[in-house]
Amino acid sequence: MSPPADDGECLEVESNSIHFKDSGGGPPSFLCLHGLVDDVSIWDRVAVPLGRLGRVVRMDQRGHGTSDAPPGPYPREALADDVVALLDGRGIDRAVLVGHSMGGIVAMTTALEHPERVAGLVLLGTASQCSERVAQWYERIAVAGEEGGAAGLARAIYGDETHKRIAGDARGIAHVTRTLKSLHDDPLTPKLTHIGCPVLLLVGEKDPMGPHASEIIARALPEGRARLEVLPERGHWLHVEAPDAVIEALDRWLGDARIGKPT
């Protein structure tokens, strides 16, 4: 008989309900933030090995998975507030935020808005700004979600013939998509000089965004704060494609940045 599925838990906060999974033991504590239209399950391949390094909390961001989708719009700061609310709810003073794509944007925003709660950032295939063309793409996705629900989102992102299914609230995801669109008019890049914690940037050589987006972040951070590693022959979902490489790079960085169990 197979073990029962771990469906996680929900934390009721002021504005919404946040679905999460909590495993392993710290310090350090890691909080994993997925990308657009993903959910906590996207971290399944790294959760166990990451749990050997510390406590692992994975959350469905608002509108995604089984977390609530409160009325929008969603400023970036509101998504960062969800992170802090979950840290508070789990009794975690400071965490290493592990963010993929959209999750990296939320992680950087949290480090800017709540620096005392962030011990470090691990950013996988993310960006701090976007072009007008990409902003227009985000708007098309948002409209597709509003008009066509989850199926409309899937078609807009993956193409008309897709069989992918998206878990979450389509209108909530549309609000989050417009949060990403805001990186065109209000980029994070010039704000990154205020980030004080150590940062590990991991990006696949074949990521559609390219390593350049991560290079922009690395250059914008204070000198000596960032380590950038490009994983050869890998794409956008490093934690799915190359979980061992991600864990190895993260473990090395933890030691060099002196983040971990007290000696």
Backbone as JSON, one array per atom type, in Angstrom:
{
  "sequence": "MSPPADDGECLEVESNSIHFKDSGGGPPSFLCLHGLVDDVSIWDRVAVPLGRLGRVVRMDQRGHGTSDAPPGPYPREALADDVVALLDGRGIDRAVLVGHSMGGIVAMTTALEHPERVAGLVLLGTASQCSERVAQWYERIAVAGEEGGAAGLARAIYGDETHKRIAGDARGIAHVTRTLKSLHDDPLTPKLTHIGCPVLLLVGEKDPMGPHASEIIARALPEGRARLEVLPERGHWLHVEAPDAVIEALDRWLGDARIGKPT",
  "N": [[0.85, -1.2, 0.0], [0.59, 2.19, -0.85], [1.95, 5.16, 0.72], [-0.11, 7.67, 2.36], [-1.04, 10.63, 0.57], [0.74, 13.69, 0.96], [-0.89, 16.41, 1.65], [-0.32, 18.86, 2.6], [-0.68, 21.98, 4.45], [-2.83, 24.71, 5.51], [-2.53, 28.17, 6.05], [-4.22, 30.64, 7.67], [-4.34, 33.99, 7.0], [-4.44, 37.6, 7.28], [-5.47, 38.58, 4.8], [-5.9, 36.41, 3.13], [-5.78, 32.81, 2.48], [-3.07, 30.66, 2.82], [-1.59, 28.02, 1.22], [0.69, 25.46, 2.11], [3.69, 23.43, 2.47], [5.69, 21.85, 4.92], [8.76, 20.73, 5.92], [11.63, 18.71, 6.92], [14.4, 19.96, 8.94], [15.72, 22.75, 10.7], [18.33, 25.01, 11.93], [19.6, 26.0, 8.61], [16.54, 27.71, 7.56], [14.62, 27.2, 4.69], [12.61, 28.84, 2.31], [10.59, 28.11, -0.3], [9.73, 29.43, -3.44], [7.63, 29.25, -6.06], [7.36, 29.51, -9.71], [5.41, 31.34, -12.2], [2.18, 30.02, -12.73], [2.91, 27.56, -11.67], [3.11, 25.31, -8.79], [3.35, 24.11, -5.35], [4.2, 21.51, -5.87], [6.15, 21.58, -7.81], [8.6, 21.64, -6.64], [9.21, 19.09, -5.86], [11.36, 17.39, -6.54], [13.59, 18.45, -5.36], [13.0, 18.75, -2.71], [13.47, 16.71, -0.73], [16.39, 16.27, -0.73], [17.11, 18.94, -0.16], [15.98, 19.16, 2.31], [17.82, 17.8, 3.83], [19.68, 19.66, 4.33], [18.45, 21.62, 5.78], [15.47, 23.15, 7.17], [12.53, 22.99, 5.2], [10.21, 24.92, 3.65], [7.51, 25.07, 1.54], [5.49, 27.02, -0.52], [2.26, 27.66, -1.97], [1.82, 30.34, -3.99], [-0.29, 33.28, -3.89], [-3.37, 32.82, -5.59], [-2.43, 30.6, -6.92], [-2.19, 27.0, -7.18], [-3.64, 25.67, -4.32], [-3.91, 27.88, -2.75], [-5.55, 30.9, -1.62], [-7.16, 33.42, -3.68], [-7.24, 36.52, -3.28], [-9.11, 39.65, -3.83], [-7.81, 41.63, -6.51], [-5.83, 44.53, -7.55], [-2.5, 42.98, -7.32], [0.09, 44.29, -5.78], [3.69, 44.03, -5.95], [4.72, 44.14, -3.39], [2.65, 43.09, -1.86], [2.74, 40.37, -2.41], [5.19, 39.82, -1.28], [4.52, 40.35, 1.37], [2.89, 38.16, 1.89], [4.82, 36.16, 2.03], [6.21, 36.88, 4.37], [4.13, 36.69, 6.2], [3.72, 33.92, 6.19], [6.21, 33.06, 7.19], [6.01, 34.18, 9.76], [3.79, 32.74, 10.68], [4.83, 30.17, 10.84], [6.76, 30.43, 12.73], [9.33, 31.3, 12.05], [12.19, 33.17, 12.12], [14.17, 34.14, 10.29], [14.89, 33.41, 6.89], [16.28, 31.56, 4.14], [15.44, 32.47, 0.99], [14.27, 30.72, -1.7], [13.82, 31.16, -4.93], [12.11, 30.64, -7.95], [12.05, 31.96, -11.18], [9.19, 33.82, -11.45], [8.97, 33.51, -8.69], [11.49, 34.26, -7.86], [11.41, 37.0, -8.26], [9.55, 37.73, -6.34], [11.02, 36.93, -4.12], [13.26, 38.69, -4.2], [11.9, 41.11, -3.85], [10.9, 40.73, -1.27], [13.3, 40.69, 0.17], [14.03, 43.33, -0.14], [11.9, 44.75, 1.03], [11.61, 43.62, 3.56], [14.18, 43.21, 4.97], [15.28, 42.21, 7.33], [14.23, 39.71, 7.64], [15.32, 37.99, 5.86], [17.8, 35.74, 5.2], [19.33, 35.01, 3.05], [19.39, 34.78, -0.57], [18.38, 32.58, -3.11], [18.3, 32.43, -6.42], [16.65, 31.25, -9.14], [16.81, 31.2, -12.53], [15.64, 33.83, -13.03], [14.44, 37.29, -13.26], [14.94, 40.86, -13.2], [13.76, 42.89, -14.51], [11.78, 43.79, -17.41], [11.19, 43.78, -20.95], [9.29, 45.9, -23.23], [8.01, 44.26, -25.08], [7.86, 41.79, -23.7], [6.3, 42.61, -21.54], [3.89, 43.11, -22.88], [3.28, 40.52, -23.63], [2.81, 39.37, -21.11], [0.47, 40.79, -20.51], [-1.29, 39.76, -22.42], [-1.47, 37.13, -21.5], [-2.71, 37.59, -19.02], [-5.22, 38.63, -19.81], [-6.17, 36.42, -21.22], [-6.52, 34.63, -19.11], [-8.53, 35.91, -17.66], [-10.62, 35.88, -19.48], [-10.79, 33.28, -20.46], [-10.39, 31.48, -18.4], [-8.64, 28.84, -16.6], [-7.97, 27.15, -18.71], [-7.69, 28.98, -20.78], [-5.46, 30.4, -19.88], [-3.52, 28.35, -20.07], [-3.47, 27.88, -22.85], [-2.56, 30.37, -23.75], [0.01, 30.46, -22.71], [1.29, 28.03, -23.36], [0.49, 27.33, -25.91], [-2.02, 26.65, -28.48], [-2.57, 23.93, -28.81], [-2.03, 22.64, -26.47], [-1.99, 20.27, -23.75], [-1.66, 20.74, -21.16], [-2.54, 21.34, -17.76], [-3.58, 23.84, -15.52], [-3.32, 24.56, -12.14], [-5.22, 26.41, -9.95], [-6.59, 29.71, -9.33], [-7.88, 31.39, -11.98], [-8.33, 34.15, -12.34], [-6.94, 35.21, -10.18], [-4.35, 34.41, -10.88], [-4.11, 35.93, -13.16], [-3.96, 38.48, -12.02], [-1.47, 38.21, -10.74], [0.14, 37.89, -12.96], [0.03, 40.43, -14.08], [1.41, 41.7, -12.1], [3.99, 40.85, -12.7], [4.23, 42.06, -15.16], [4.62, 44.67, -14.34], [7.31, 45.0, -14.06], [8.31, 46.22, -16.26], [7.63, 49.02, -16.31], [8.35, 49.65, -13.73], [11.06, 48.63, -12.84], [12.94, 46.22, -10.9], [15.66, 46.34, -10.92], [17.25, 48.86, -10.43], [16.86, 49.05, -7.71], [18.17, 47.05, -6.46], [20.64, 47.48, -5.37], [20.29, 47.94, -2.72], [20.02, 45.54, -1.45], [21.15, 43.5, 1.12], [21.88, 40.92, 1.82], [23.61, 37.75, 1.17], [23.66, 36.39, -2.19], [22.79, 33.81, -4.39], [22.82, 33.1, -7.75], [21.4, 31.03, -10.1], [21.29, 29.77, -13.33], [20.07, 28.31, -16.32], [21.95, 27.42, -19.2], [20.5, 27.22, -21.54], [18.15, 28.5, -20.95], [15.16, 30.14, -21.88], [15.0, 32.88, -21.29], [17.6, 33.41, -21.13], [21.02, 33.63, -19.87], [21.55, 36.31, -19.56], [19.64, 37.86, -18.16], [20.03, 37.11, -15.5], [22.64, 37.93, -15.23], [22.32, 40.7, -15.31], [21.07, 41.14, -12.85], [23.11, 40.27, -11.11], [25.11, 42.19, -11.6], [23.83, 44.46, -10.67], [23.59, 44.13, -7.94], [25.07, 44.81, -4.69], [28.66, 45.0, -4.55], [30.37, 41.98, -4.26], [28.27, 40.57, -3.17], [26.95, 38.75, -4.8], [26.86, 35.5, -6.33], [27.14, 33.99, -9.39], [26.13, 31.29, -11.32], [26.18, 29.45, -14.27], [24.43, 26.82, -15.63], [25.43, 24.36, -17.76], [23.81, 23.34, -20.8], [21.25, 23.28, -19.75], [17.8, 24.24, -19.05], [14.99, 26.26, -18.23], [13.67, 25.32, -15.9], [15.4, 24.52, -13.55], [15.34, 23.2, -11.07], [13.8, 21.05, -11.61], [14.95, 19.88, -13.88], [17.65, 19.55, -13.22], [18.13, 18.71, -10.41], [20.12, 17.7, -8.64], [22.41, 19.16, -9.31], [21.57, 21.71, -8.61], [21.25, 21.46, -5.81], [23.89, 20.82, -5.06], [25.28, 23.17, -5.82], [23.97, 25.01, -4.19], [24.6, 24.03, -1.65], [27.4, 24.38, -1.55], [27.5, 27.16, -1.7], [26.14, 27.91, 0.64], [28.02, 27.19, 2.59], [30.21, 28.87, 1.91], [29.03, 31.37, 2.21], [28.54, 31.3, 4.83], [26.1, 30.51, 5.93], [24.04, 28.66, 7.87], [24.01, 25.87, 10.14], [24.85, 26.77, 13.49], [28.25, 26.96, 14.61]],
  "CA": [[0.0, 0.0, 0.0], [1.38, 3.41, -0.91], [1.65, 6.07, 1.83], [-1.08, 8.7, 2.01], [-0.47, 11.84, -0.01], [0.93, 14.82, 1.85], [-1.6, 17.52, 1.03], [0.12, 20.12, 3.18], [-1.52, 22.68, 5.41], [-3.21, 26.06, 5.12], [-2.38, 29.2, 7.07], [-5.15, 31.75, 7.48], [-3.76, 35.28, 7.32], [-5.43, 38.68, 7.24], [-6.1, 38.81, 3.5], [-6.14, 35.18, 2.36], [-5.32, 31.53, 3.04], [-1.87, 30.25, 2.11], [-1.31, 26.59, 1.29], [2.14, 25.24, 2.2], [4.22, 22.19, 3.02], [6.79, 22.15, 5.84], [9.46, 19.47, 6.18], [13.03, 18.86, 7.29], [14.65, 20.64, 10.21], [16.76, 23.76, 10.56], [18.6, 25.94, 10.84], [18.79, 27.15, 8.2], [15.21, 27.48, 7.01], [14.45, 27.6, 3.29], [11.24, 29.02, 1.85], [10.64, 27.95, -1.76], [8.72, 30.23, -4.13], [7.53, 28.75, -7.43], [7.13, 30.45, -10.79], [4.05, 31.56, -12.7], [1.31, 28.86, -13.01], [3.36, 26.36, -10.98], [2.63, 25.2, -7.41], [4.35, 23.49, -4.46], [4.69, 20.23, -6.39], [7.28, 21.8, -8.71], [9.81, 21.48, -5.84], [9.26, 17.74, -5.33], [12.64, 16.71, -6.78], [14.65, 19.0, -4.5], [12.54, 18.9, -1.33], [14.14, 15.77, 0.18], [17.8, 16.63, -0.52], [17.19, 20.24, 0.5], [15.65, 18.9, 3.7], [19.01, 17.34, 4.55], [20.46, 20.86, 4.64], [17.71, 22.48, 6.7], [14.01, 23.1, 7.14], [12.05, 23.37, 3.87], [8.81, 25.33, 3.55], [7.11, 25.36, 0.15], [4.17, 27.66, -0.48], [1.52, 28.09, -3.15], [1.61, 31.78, -3.95], [-1.71, 33.6, -4.04], [-3.94, 32.51, -6.89], [-1.84, 29.39, -7.46], [-2.43, 25.79, -6.42], [-4.84, 25.74, -3.48], [-3.96, 29.12, -1.97], [-6.63, 31.82, -1.99], [-6.93, 34.51, -4.63], [-8.02, 37.69, -2.83], [-9.32, 40.63, -4.9], [-6.61, 42.33, -6.96], [-4.55, 44.03, -8.06], [-1.51, 42.53, -6.36], [1.43, 44.89, -5.85], [4.77, 43.1, -5.57], [4.85, 44.17, -1.93], [1.63, 42.22, -1.27], [3.25, 39.01, -2.5], [6.24, 39.74, -0.25], [3.85, 40.28, 2.66], [2.47, 36.76, 2.07], [6.01, 35.41, 2.47], [6.47, 37.22, 5.77], [3.02, 36.12, 6.98], [3.97, 32.5, 6.36], [7.32, 32.94, 8.13], [5.45, 34.45, 11.09], [2.9, 31.63, 11.05], [5.62, 28.98, 11.13], [7.73, 30.75, 13.78], [10.66, 31.4, 11.45], [12.67, 34.55, 12.17], [14.88, 34.47, 9.06], [14.93, 32.27, 5.98], [16.85, 31.67, 2.8], [14.35, 32.4, 0.03], [14.65, 30.04, -2.94], [12.78, 31.59, -5.84], [12.26, 30.34, -9.38], [11.35, 32.83, -12.13], [8.35, 34.75, -10.7], [9.3, 33.39, -7.27], [12.69, 35.05, -7.61], [11.0, 38.39, -8.17], [8.95, 37.87, -5.01], [12.1, 36.81, -3.15], [14.01, 39.95, -4.18], [11.04, 42.13, -3.25], [10.87, 40.48, 0.17], [14.58, 41.12, 0.72], [14.04, 44.79, -0.12], [10.87, 45.27, 1.93], [11.74, 43.02, 4.89], [15.54, 42.66, 4.96], [15.61, 41.52, 8.58], [13.66, 38.36, 7.61], [15.93, 37.23, 4.76], [19.21, 35.4, 5.44], [19.99, 34.88, 1.76], [18.52, 34.56, -1.73], [18.79, 31.66, -4.17], [17.45, 32.86, -7.52], [16.76, 30.31, -10.26], [16.22, 31.62, -13.8], [14.71, 34.93, -12.79], [14.76, 38.57, -13.9], [14.61, 42.05, -12.39], [13.15, 43.87, -15.4], [11.3, 43.16, -18.64], [11.03, 44.66, -22.1], [7.9, 46.2, -23.6], [7.46, 43.08, -25.74], [7.51, 40.81, -22.67], [5.17, 43.18, -20.8], [2.69, 42.88, -23.69], [3.0, 39.08, -23.51], [2.16, 39.18, -19.81], [-0.89, 41.31, -20.58], [-2.09, 38.79, -23.18], [-1.74, 36.01, -20.6], [-3.7, 38.03, -18.02], [-6.52, 38.72, -20.47], [-6.59, 35.05, -21.51], [-7.02, 34.05, -17.87], [-9.8, 36.56, -17.31], [-11.67, 35.55, -20.45], [-10.86, 31.85, -20.76], [-10.11, 30.65, -17.24], [-7.36, 28.12, -16.55], [-7.67, 26.65, -20.06], [-7.2, 30.12, -21.54], [-4.08, 30.62, -19.45], [-2.67, 27.31, -20.62], [-3.29, 28.11, -24.28], [-1.76, 31.58, -23.95], [1.4, 30.22, -22.32], [1.89, 26.84, -23.96], [0.03, 27.12, -27.28], [-3.41, 26.21, -28.62], [-2.71, 22.47, -28.81], [-1.51, 22.11, -25.22], [-2.83, 19.45, -22.86], [-1.28, 21.09, -19.79], [-3.58, 21.88, -16.9], [-3.05, 24.79, -14.55], [-4.05, 24.53, -10.88], [-5.31, 27.7, -9.29], [-7.67, 30.61, -9.68], [-7.41, 32.07, -13.19], [-8.31, 35.61, -12.15], [-5.82, 35.49, -9.29], [-3.12, 34.28, -11.67], [-4.07, 37.12, -14.03], [-3.43, 39.59, -11.21], [-0.04, 37.98, -10.54], [0.8, 38.13, -14.24], [0.19, 41.88, -14.22], [2.5, 42.05, -11.19], [5.21, 40.65, -13.47], [4.24, 43.12, -16.19], [5.07, 45.93, -13.74], [8.77, 45.09, -14.15], [8.68, 47.1, -17.37], [7.54, 50.42, -15.88], [8.94, 49.81, -12.4], [11.99, 47.51, -12.68], [13.63, 46.02, -9.63], [17.1, 46.47, -11.11], [17.94, 49.94, -9.7], [16.64, 48.93, -6.27], [18.91, 45.9, -5.93], [21.82, 47.94, -4.63], [19.94, 47.98, -1.3], [19.96, 44.19, -0.87], [22.33, 43.31, 1.95], [22.17, 39.51, 2.09], [24.28, 37.05, 0.06], [22.75, 35.95, -3.24], [23.23, 32.83, -5.37], [22.04, 33.08, -8.98], [21.6, 29.85, -10.94], [20.51, 29.9, -14.57], [20.41, 27.35, -17.35], [22.54, 27.97, -20.42], [19.47, 27.24, -22.57], [16.94, 29.18, -20.46], [14.66, 31.07, -22.9], [15.35, 34.25, -20.91], [19.04, 33.53, -21.28], [21.78, 34.04, -18.68], [21.71, 37.77, -19.47], [18.77, 38.42, -17.12], [20.71, 36.88, -14.22], [23.84, 38.79, -15.22], [21.86, 42.05, -14.96], [20.86, 41.14, -11.4], [24.41, 40.16, -10.45], [25.8, 43.48, -11.71], [23.1, 45.49, -9.92], [23.73, 43.89, -6.5], [26.32, 45.36, -4.12], [29.86, 44.24, -4.86], [30.68, 40.88, -3.36], [27.08, 39.9, -2.65], [26.35, 37.78, -5.71], [27.57, 34.44, -7.04], [26.37, 33.58, -10.56], [26.56, 30.05, -11.95], [25.41, 29.05, -15.45], [24.46, 25.37, -15.75], [25.46, 24.03, -19.19], [22.82, 22.46, -21.44], [20.01, 23.25, -18.97], [16.82, 25.24, -19.43], [14.39, 27.21, -17.29], [13.24, 24.68, -14.65], [16.59, 23.83, -13.07], [15.0, 22.35, -9.94], [13.2, 19.84, -12.18], [15.88, 19.29, -14.84], [18.98, 19.27, -12.65], [18.03, 18.94, -8.96], [21.38, 17.43, -7.96], [23.31, 20.29, -9.55], [21.07, 22.82, -7.82], [21.57, 21.21, -4.4], [25.34, 20.92, -4.89], [25.65, 24.59, -5.87], [23.42, 25.66, -3.01], [25.36, 23.58, -0.47], [28.7, 25.08, -1.58], [27.25, 28.58, -1.41], [25.81, 28.03, 2.07], [29.28, 27.17, 3.35], [30.99, 30.06, 1.62], [28.32, 32.53, 2.75], [28.41, 31.07, 6.27], [24.7, 30.38, 6.3], [23.81, 27.27, 8.24], [23.96, 25.57, 11.57], [25.91, 27.44, 14.24], [29.37, 26.09, 14.97]],
  "C": [[0.89, 1.24, 0.0], [1.0, 4.32, 0.24], [0.65, 7.12, 1.42], [-0.37, 9.94, 1.48], [-0.36, 12.92, 1.05], [0.3, 16.04, 1.2], [-1.21, 18.86, 1.62], [-0.89, 20.7, 4.14], [-1.9, 24.04, 4.85], [-3.06, 26.99, 6.32], [-3.34, 30.33, 6.75], [-4.47, 33.04, 7.93], [-4.82, 36.35, 7.08], [-6.18, 38.74, 5.92], [-6.47, 37.54, 2.76], [-5.66, 33.95, 3.13], [-4.18, 31.03, 2.18], [-1.65, 28.76, 2.32], [0.21, 26.38, 1.26], [2.43, 23.82, 2.64], [5.48, 22.52, 3.8], [7.46, 20.84, 6.2], [10.91, 19.76, 6.54], [13.18, 19.55, 8.63], [15.81, 21.6, 10.05], [17.47, 24.0, 11.88], [19.55, 25.36, 9.81], [17.39, 26.73, 7.78], [15.19, 28.01, 5.58], [12.96, 27.78, 3.01], [11.26, 29.07, 0.33], [9.44, 28.62, -2.42], [8.72, 29.84, -5.61], [7.31, 29.88, -8.44], [5.67, 30.53, -11.2], [3.42, 30.24, -13.15], [1.88, 27.53, -12.5], [2.74, 26.31, -9.58], [3.68, 24.46, -6.6], [4.95, 22.22, -5.04], [5.91, 20.39, -7.29], [8.62, 21.6, -7.98], [10.03, 20.04, -5.4], [10.65, 17.09, -5.47], [13.78, 17.27, -5.93], [14.26, 19.01, -3.02], [13.28, 17.99, -0.37], [15.61, 16.11, 0.35], [17.98, 17.99, 0.14], [16.88, 20.09, 1.98], [16.81, 18.34, 4.51], [19.9, 18.51, 4.95], [19.76, 21.76, 5.65], [16.21, 22.25, 6.59], [13.52, 23.65, 5.8], [10.56, 23.68, 3.94], [8.54, 25.69, 2.1], [5.7, 25.94, 0.18], [3.58, 27.8, -1.88], [1.31, 29.59, -3.04], [0.16, 32.11, -4.31], [-2.18, 33.41, -5.48], [-3.48, 31.19, -7.46], [-2.15, 28.19, -6.57], [-3.73, 25.89, -5.64], [-4.8, 26.91, -2.5], [-5.09, 30.0, -2.48], [-6.17, 32.82, -3.05], [-7.77, 35.7, -4.2], [-8.2, 38.68, -3.98], [-8.02, 41.36, -5.23], [-6.83, 43.82, -7.05], [-3.6, 43.63, -6.94], [-0.19, 43.29, -6.57], [2.48, 43.85, -5.47], [4.91, 43.01, -4.06], [3.83, 43.27, -1.25], [2.08, 40.76, -1.32], [4.38, 38.79, -1.49], [5.62, 39.65, 1.14], [3.33, 38.87, 2.94], [3.63, 35.91, 2.57], [6.25, 35.64, 3.96], [5.36, 36.65, 6.66], [3.22, 34.63, 7.22], [5.15, 32.25, 7.3], [6.83, 33.16, 9.56], [4.63, 33.25, 11.57], [3.64, 30.37, 11.41], [6.72, 29.24, 12.16], [9.15, 30.83, 13.27], [11.09, 32.87, 11.44], [13.29, 34.99, 10.85], [14.97, 33.22, 8.2], [15.77, 32.61, 4.75], [15.69, 31.49, 1.83], [14.88, 31.81, -1.27], [13.54, 30.31, -3.95], [13.09, 31.26, -7.28], [11.43, 31.32, -10.19], [10.52, 33.88, -11.38], [8.68, 34.71, -9.21], [10.56, 34.14, -6.91], [12.38, 36.53, -7.49], [10.37, 38.66, -6.81], [10.04, 37.81, -3.94], [12.91, 38.11, -3.06], [13.2, 41.06, -3.55], [10.98, 41.98, -1.74], [12.17, 40.95, 0.82], [14.69, 42.64, 0.78], [13.08, 45.36, 0.92], [11.04, 44.8, 3.37], [13.14, 42.41, 5.05], [15.89, 41.87, 6.21], [15.1, 40.08, 8.6], [14.36, 37.44, 6.61], [17.41, 37.02, 5.02], [20.0, 35.29, 4.14], [18.95, 34.63, 0.68], [19.17, 33.54, -2.65], [17.81, 31.88, -5.32], [17.69, 31.97, -8.73], [16.07, 30.9, -11.49], [15.24, 32.76, -13.66], [15.19, 36.21, -13.45], [14.34, 39.7, -12.97], [13.97, 43.15, -13.23], [12.61, 43.12, -16.62], [11.11, 44.21, -19.72], [9.55, 44.94, -22.35], [7.25, 44.99, -24.26], [7.03, 42.03, -24.71], [6.34, 41.31, -21.83], [3.86, 42.96, -21.56], [2.29, 41.41, -23.66], [2.32, 38.77, -22.19], [0.71, 39.67, -19.85], [-1.79, 40.35, -21.36], [-2.42, 37.58, -22.32], [-2.83, 36.39, -19.59], [-5.09, 38.08, -18.63], [-7.06, 37.32, -20.78], [-7.13, 34.37, -20.26], [-8.37, 34.62, -17.47], [-10.93, 36.1, -18.22], [-11.85, 34.04, -20.64], [-10.55, 30.93, -19.61], [-8.77, 29.95, -17.33], [-6.98, 27.59, -17.93], [-7.14, 27.77, -20.94], [-5.78, 30.47, -21.17], [-3.14, 29.61, -20.1], [-2.42, 27.53, -22.11], [-2.39, 29.31, -24.55], [-0.28, 31.34, -23.67], [2.04, 29.12, -23.15], [1.46, 26.57, -25.4], [-1.35, 26.48, -27.33], [-3.59, 24.71, -28.5], [-2.3, 21.84, -27.48], [-2.53, 21.24, -24.49], [-2.49, 19.74, -21.39], [-2.48, 21.65, -19.04], [-2.95, 22.74, -15.81], [-3.94, 24.76, -13.31], [-4.05, 25.92, -10.26], [-6.52, 28.48, -9.77], [-7.21, 31.49, -10.85], [-7.35, 33.58, -13.01], [-7.18, 36.01, -11.2], [-4.5, 35.42, -10.03], [-2.99, 35.46, -12.63], [-3.52, 38.33, -13.28], [-1.91, 39.44, -11.01], [0.73, 38.26, -11.83], [1.0, 39.63, -14.47], [1.22, 42.41, -13.21], [3.84, 41.91, -11.92], [5.34, 41.71, -14.55], [4.79, 44.42, -15.64], [6.59, 46.09, -13.79], [9.23, 45.95, -15.33], [8.71, 48.56, -16.92], [8.24, 50.68, -14.55], [9.91, 48.66, -12.14], [12.6, 47.44, -11.29], [15.11, 46.38, -9.73], [17.74, 47.61, -10.32], [17.79, 49.86, -8.19], [17.57, 47.9, -5.63], [20.17, 46.29, -5.17], [21.58, 47.97, -3.13], [19.83, 46.59, -0.67], [21.26, 43.9, -0.14], [22.72, 41.88, 2.19], [22.95, 38.88, 0.94], [23.26, 36.46, -0.91], [23.46, 34.93, -4.14], [22.28, 32.87, -6.55], [22.41, 31.86, -9.79], [20.72, 30.0, -12.17], [21.0, 28.86, -15.56], [20.95, 28.03, -18.59], [21.49, 28.13, -21.51], [18.14, 27.8, -22.07], [16.47, 30.15, -21.54], [14.94, 32.53, -22.57], [16.84, 34.51, -21.08], [19.73, 33.93, -19.98], [21.84, 35.55, -18.5], [20.86, 38.37, -18.36], [19.39, 38.25, -15.74], [21.96, 37.72, -14.1], [23.47, 40.23, -14.85], [21.68, 42.15, -13.45], [22.21, 41.13, -10.68], [25.15, 41.49, -10.48], [25.15, 44.56, -10.85], [23.25, 45.34, -8.4], [25.02, 44.52, -5.98], [27.5, 44.43, -4.39], [30.12, 43.18, -3.79], [29.48, 40.12, -2.83], [26.64, 38.71, -3.5], [27.34, 36.73, -6.19], [26.65, 33.98, -8.17], [26.97, 32.32, -11.15], [25.61, 29.72, -13.1], [25.55, 27.54, -15.62], [24.38, 24.99, -17.23], [24.32, 23.09, -19.6], [21.51, 22.35, -20.66], [19.11, 24.4, -19.35], [16.3, 26.04, -18.25], [14.09, 26.59, -15.93], [14.39, 23.86, -14.08], [16.27, 22.85, -11.95], [14.28, 21.08, -10.37], [14.22, 19.12, -13.06], [17.18, 18.81, -14.19], [18.98, 19.46, -11.14], [19.34, 18.7, -8.22], [22.35, 18.6, -8.11], [22.88, 21.5, -8.73], [21.46, 22.65, -6.35], [23.07, 21.35, -4.15], [25.8, 22.38, -4.88], [25.18, 25.33, -4.64], [24.22, 25.3, -1.76], [26.73, 24.28, -0.41], [28.54, 26.54, -1.17], [26.93, 28.79, 0.06], [27.09, 28.08, 2.92], [30.1, 28.42, 3.15], [30.37, 31.32, 2.21], [28.12, 32.43, 4.25], [26.96, 31.13, 6.74], [24.49, 28.92, 6.66], [23.76, 27.09, 9.73], [25.11, 26.26, 12.29], [27.0, 26.46, 14.6], [29.7, 26.22, 16.44]]
}
